[in-house]
């Protein structure tokens, strides 16, 4: 099992915070998002993390060197990071020879969320907040008969929507290999400006992808100023309580 963390983006809508600092190196409670990711992976026994870097890549690489023991970190460069993040995932395609966790690098989450995804009975599974409908840039997960059929921002009140995609996907090696083939087809045909979630419709038609419900856990994807403020003021205290083994009230 290895984690593939997509950390190449520019985070323009978080400027000025991201002019000189990559999103994954924003500090929350004295720790960067990247350090929190690596701590969670190490604590849950994921031995390897592959960081896909682009914007201000030198800072990300330098920070990764000082990450916690227990997880090996390698770097893959996306020199086309201004395109869609599908390019970042495609650049990591050689890493799909094992079970993988595909993770956006801008999420504040408790370790329990990752633990649930790792413990899910389905070989392929996506983290979903069933209590939240997506807003802004967060895609939604649509299901039929309990299995994912697509992950998209264009749901238009689709009754199949199960909830908001958190930004974590677990795939067995066999499914990851199929994903690699789908990614290559997208890139070969010039579809390099889309988000990687667009390929999940094709993947879901080939392999079953289950859902792991996370709606009772605090989390936030940090894309805009208001989400950064919410992360610091509301989500962080609850995440830290959970990571310390204390209970928090369901939202």
C-alpha positions as CSV (number, residue, x, y, z in Angstrom):
1,X,0.0,0.0,0.0
2,X,1.2,3.5,-0.9
3,X,-0.3,6.9,-0.7
4,X,-0.3,9.2,-3.7
5,X,-0.7,12.8,-2.5
6,X,-1.5,15.4,-5.2
7,X,0.3,18.5,-4.0
8,X,1.2,20.3,-7.3
9,X,-1.5,22.9,-7.5
10,X,-1.1,26.7,-7.2
11,X,-4.0,27.5,-4.9
12,X,-4.7,30.8,-6.6
13,X,-7.9,31.4,-4.7
14,X,-6.0,31.3,-1.4
15,X,-3.7,34.1,-2.3
16,X,-1.9,35.9,-0.7
17,X,-1.4,32.8,1.5
18,X,-0.2,30.7,-1.4
19,X,1.9,33.2,-3.3
20,X,5.1,32.1,-1.5
21,X,3.8,28.9,0.2
22,X,2.3,25.8,-1.3
23,X,-1.2,24.9,0.0
24,X,0.1,21.7,1.6
25,X,2.5,23.8,3.7
26,X,-0.1,26.1,5.2
27,X,0.2,25.8,9.0
28,X,-2.7,24.8,11.1
29,X,-2.1,24.6,14.9
30,X,1.7,24.7,14.4
31,X,1.8,21.9,11.8
32,X,1.6,22.0,8.1
33,X,-1.1,20.0,6.2
34,X,1.7,17.9,4.7
35,X,3.1,17.0,8.1
36,X,-0.3,16.0,9.3
37,X,-0.8,13.7,6.3
38,X,2.6,12.0,6.9
39,X,1.9,11.6,10.6
40,X,-1.5,10.0,9.8
41,X,0.0,7.6,7.3
42,X,2.8,6.6,9.6
43,X,0.4,6.1,12.5
44,X,-1.8,3.8,10.4
45,X,0.9,1.8,8.9
46,X,1.0,3.1,5.4
47,X,4.7,2.7,4.6
48,X,5.2,4.9,1.6
49,X,4.0,8.3,0.3
50,X,4.5,9.6,-3.2
51,X,4.1,13.4,-3.4
52,X,3.2,14.8,-6.8
53,X,4.8,18.3,-6.7
54,X,4.7,21.3,-9.0
55,X,4.1,24.8,-7.7
56,X,7.0,25.8,-5.3
57,X,8.1,22.2,-5.5
58,X,11.4,22.9,-3.7
59,X,9.6,23.9,-0.5
60,X,7.5,20.7,-0.6
61,X,10.5,18.5,-1.1
62,X,12.4,20.3,1.7
63,X,9.5,19.9,4.1
64,X,9.0,16.2,3.3
65,X,12.6,15.5,4.4
66,X,11.7,16.6,7.9
67,X,8.6,14.5,8.1
68,X,7.9,11.9,10.7
69,X,9.7,8.6,10.8
70,X,7.7,5.5,9.7
71,X,6.8,6.6,6.2
72,X,9.1,6.7,3.2
73,X,8.6,9.7,1.0
74,X,9.3,9.9,-2.7
75,X,8.6,12.7,-5.1
76,X,7.1,12.8,-8.6
77,X,7.2,16.1,-10.5
78,X,4.4,17.5,-12.5
79,X,5.8,20.2,-14.8
80,X,2.4,20.9,-16.2
81,X,0.8,21.8,-12.9
82,X,-1.2,24.7,-14.4
83,X,-3.3,22.2,-16.2
84,X,-6.0,20.0,-14.6
85,X,-5.0,17.8,-11.7
86,X,-5.6,14.8,-13.9
87,X,-2.0,15.5,-15.1
88,X,-0.7,15.1,-11.6
89,X,-2.3,11.7,-11.2
90,X,-1.1,10.7,-14.7
91,X,2.5,11.7,-13.8
92,X,2.2,9.2,-10.9
93,X,1.0,6.4,-13.1
94,X,4.1,4.3,-12.6
95,X,3.2,4.0,-8.9
96,X,0.0,2.0,-9.7
97,X,1.7,-1.4,-9.2
98,X,0.4,-1.7,-5.7
99,X,-2.7,-0.9,-3.7
100,X,-2.9,2.9,-3.5
101,X,-4.5,5.7,-1.6
102,X,-5.1,8.8,-3.8
103,X,-5.4,11.9,-1.7
104,X,-5.9,15.6,-2.4
105,X,-3.3,17.5,-0.4
106,X,-5.6,20.3,0.9
107,X,-7.8,18.5,3.4
108,X,-7.8,18.9,7.1
109,X,-9.1,15.6,8.5
110,X,-8.8,13.3,11.6
111,X,-6.9,10.1,11.4
112,X,-10.1,8.2,12.0
113,X,-11.2,9.2,8.5
114,X,-8.2,7.5,7.0
115,X,-8.5,4.5,9.3
116,X,-12.1,3.9,8.1
117,X,-11.1,4.0,4.5
118,X,-8.2,1.6,5.1
119,X,-10.5,-0.8,7.0
120,X,-13.4,-0.7,4.5
121,X,-14.4,-4.2,3.3
122,X,-14.5,-3.2,-0.3
123,X,-11.2,-3.5,-2.2
124,X,-12.0,-0.1,-3.9
125,X,-13.6,2.6,-1.9
126,X,-14.1,6.3,-1.8
127,X,-14.6,8.6,1.3
128,X,-18.0,10.4,1.2
129,X,-19.6,12.9,3.5
130,X,-23.2,11.7,3.3
131,X,-24.4,14.6,5.5
132,X,-23.2,17.3,3.1
133,X,-24.1,18.2,-0.4
134,X,-21.1,19.6,-2.2
135,X,-20.6,23.3,-2.5
136,X,-18.2,25.2,-4.7
137,X,-15.4,23.0,-6.0
138,X,-16.2,19.9,-4.1
139,X,-17.5,17.0,-6.3
140,X,-20.4,14.8,-5.4
141,X,-20.5,11.0,-5.5
142,X,-23.4,9.4,-7.4
143,X,-24.3,5.7,-6.7
144,X,-26.5,3.0,-8.1
145,X,-27.3,-0.1,-6.0
146,X,-24.7,1.1,-3.5
147,X,-21.8,1.3,-6.0
148,X,-20.2,4.5,-7.3
149,X,-21.2,5.4,-10.9
150,X,-19.5,8.8,-11.1
151,X,-17.9,11.7,-9.2
152,X,-18.7,15.0,-10.6
153,X,-19.6,18.7,-9.9
154,X,-22.4,18.5,-12.5
155,X,-25.0,16.5,-10.6
156,X,-27.9,18.9,-11.1
157,X,-29.9,17.6,-8.2
158,X,-29.3,14.0,-9.3
159,X,-31.2,11.7,-6.9
160,X,-28.4,9.2,-7.1
161,X,-26.0,11.6,-5.2
162,X,-24.8,10.0,-2.0
163,X,-22.9,13.0,-0.7
164,X,-19.8,15.1,-1.1
165,X,-16.5,13.5,-2.1
166,X,-13.9,14.1,0.7
167,X,-10.9,13.7,-1.6
168,X,-9.6,10.2,-0.6
169,X,-9.9,7.1,-2.8
170,X,-8.5,3.6,-2.1
171,X,-7.9,1.2,-5.0
172,X,-6.5,-2.3,-5.1
173,X,-3.6,-2.8,-7.5
174,X,-5.8,-4.4,-10.2
175,X,-8.1,-1.3,-10.2
176,X,-5.2,1.0,-10.1
177,X,-3.8,-0.6,-13.3
178,X,-7.1,0.0,-15.0
179,X,-7.1,3.6,-13.8
180,X,-3.6,4.0,-15.4
181,X,-5.0,2.9,-18.8
182,X,-7.9,5.2,-18.5
183,X,-5.7,8.1,-17.6
184,X,-3.4,7.5,-20.5
185,X,-6.3,7.5,-22.9
186,X,-7.5,10.9,-21.5
187,X,-4.0,12.4,-21.8
188,X,-3.4,10.9,-25.3
189,X,-6.6,12.5,-26.5
190,X,-5.8,16.0,-25.1
191,X,-8.1,15.9,-22.1
192,X,-5.5,17.3,-19.7
193,X,-7.4,20.3,-18.3
194,X,-10.0,18.3,-16.3
195,X,-10.0,17.2,-12.7
196,X,-9.0,13.6,-12.1
197,X,-12.5,12.8,-10.8
198,X,-13.7,12.9,-14.4
199,X,-12.0,9.6,-15.0
200,X,-13.8,7.8,-12.2
201,X,-16.9,7.4,-14.2
202,X,-14.9,5.2,-16.7
203,X,-13.2,3.4,-13.8
204,X,-16.5,2.7,-12.0
205,X,-17.8,1.1,-15.2
206,X,-14.9,-1.4,-15.0
207,X,-14.5,-2.1,-11.3
208,X,-16.8,-1.8,-8.3
209,X,-16.1,1.2,-6.0
210,X,-17.8,1.2,-2.6
211,X,-18.6,4.1,-0.3
212,X,-17.2,4.8,3.2
213,X,-19.4,7.3,5.1
214,X,-17.6,10.0,6.9
215,X,-20.4,12.4,7.7
216,X,-20.0,12.3,11.5
217,X,-16.3,13.4,11.3
218,X,-15.0,16.9,11.1
219,X,-13.1,17.8,7.9
220,X,-12.7,20.5,5.3
221,X,-11.1,20.9,1.9
222,X,-9.2,24.1,1.9
223,X,-9.7,25.9,-1.5
224,X,-10.8,29.5,-0.5
225,X,-10.3,32.0,2.3
226,X,-13.5,31.1,4.1
227,X,-12.5,27.4,4.2
228,X,-9.1,28.3,5.6
229,X,-10.7,30.3,8.3
230,X,-13.2,27.5,9.1
231,X,-10.3,25.0,9.2
232,X,-8.5,27.0,11.9
233,X,-11.4,28.2,13.9
234,X,-13.8,25.2,13.8
235,X,-12.4,22.0,12.3
236,X,-8.9,22.0,13.8
237,X,-9.9,21.9,17.5
238,X,-12.2,18.9,16.8
239,X,-9.7,17.1,14.7
240,X,-7.1,17.4,17.4
241,X,-9.5,16.1,20.0
242,X,-10.2,13.0,17.9
243,X,-6.5,12.4,17.2
244,X,-5.9,12.5,20.9
245,X,-8.6,9.8,21.4
246,X,-11.3,12.0,22.8
247,X,-14.9,12.1,21.6
248,X,-16.4,15.0,19.8
249,X,-20.0,15.9,19.3
250,X,-21.5,14.8,16.0
251,X,-22.3,17.7,13.8
